[in-house]
């Protein structure tokens, strides 16, 4: 008879989700991705592309932290139900490194987003995220702002 692994509680899932943001994006601790993300993790981003696995999570976090070395993401609201955690966040940082081909501008940006993560066995299995990339690019001066 196969025993089923007990699922984490909603509170534990919120803690795991929050820890991923704190450790990866605020502190730059890339190694925590192996602990918090499932080997078959899938990230669905606003551009319709997918990142898969903890190694790609590390690469994404490293790219953002290289572009914004002082990056700080604040979770404004967080709601958990069953195996999903949803949260609204605000990120702030100074553009001091290349970002997707955009040379450093030295400008400070603030942008917001919403994410939904699905967890299983204490790890993040899948995530859907939308964030204000247009607002960030306008603040960097690479896309004109409406008058």
N, C-alpha and C positions, 0 to 999 in steps of 0.2 A: 504494500500500500504506500502510495506516494504522499508525503506530508506537504502541505501548502505553507509557504513562507508567510508569516504574518505581515500584513501591510502596515506601513507607518501611519500614525495618526495624522489628522489634518494639521495639528500643531507642529509635529515633527517635520512634516512636509514644508510648512512655512519656514521653519528654521533652516532646513537644507537649502531652500530657494534663496533665502536672505543671505546665508553664508556664501553661496556661490557668487553673488554680487559683491559682497564685502571683500572676500578673499581675492577673487580674480580681478575685478575692475578697480576697486579702491586701493588694494594693497599690492596687486601685481603678483600674487602667489599663484603661479601657473600650475604648480604640481597638484594643487587641490582639485583640479579638473579630473584627475584619475580617480579620486575618491568620491566625488559628487555626481559625475556624469556616467551613465551606462556606456558600455563599450559600443553599443549600437545606437547611441544618441543621435537624434535628428533635430536640427535647428532650421526652422522655416523663417526666412527674413522677408522684409517688405518687397524686395526686388524679385521674389519668387525663386530665389536660389536656396539651396540646402547646404548646410555644413553637417558633416557626419563624424561622430566619435570625439572622444576627449582631446585628441591631438589637434583637431581643427578648432576646438573651443580655445585651446591654448594659443593657437596662431591668431585667432580673431582678437582675443584679449590683448595679446602682445602688440598687435597692429594698432589697436586703439590707444594703448598706454604709450606707445612710441610717438603717436601723433599728439596725444594729450598727456604728458607725463604727470600732471597734477589732477588727472581725471578723478572725479568723485561722483558716485551715483548714490542718490538717496531714494529709498523706497518710501513713497508718500502714503500709499494704501496697500494693503495686502489681504486677500480673501482666499480661503481654502474651502473646498468641498470635495469630499471623496479623494480621488487620486490627483486632483488638479489644484494648482495654486495660481491665482491671478494677482498681478500687482501693477501699480502705476508708479513710474519712477521719473526723477529729474536728474540729469547729468550736467556737470559743469566741468570746464577745463580750458586750458590755454593751448592753442594750436602751435606747438613748438617743433613738430616733426611732420614728415610727409604723411598725407592721408589720401589714399587712393589716387595717387598722382598729383595731388594738390600740394604745392610747396608750402612750408610753414609761413603763416601770416602773423603770428604773435598775438592774434586776437583771442579774447575770451569768449566762450560760447556757453549757452545754456539751452538744452533741448530736453524734450520730454518723450516718454513712450509708455506703452502698455505691453505686458507680456503675460502669456498663459503657459505654464509648465505642467507636464504630466509626469508623475513620479511612480516608480514601482521599486519595491525592495530597497528603499532608502536612497535611490539614485534618480536623477533627472533623466527621463527616457526621451522626452520630446518637448520642444518649445516652439511657440508661435510668438512673433514679436512685431510690433509696428511702432515706429518712432518718427519724429519730425525731422527727417533728413533735409527736407527743403529749408526749414527754418535754420538749421545748423549751417547749411551752405550759404544762405543769405547773410548770416552773421559773419561768416568767413569772407564775404565779399566776392564769392565766385559765381553767385547767381544774384541778379538784381532783385531788390526788394520792391514790392509795389509802392507806388508813390502815395 
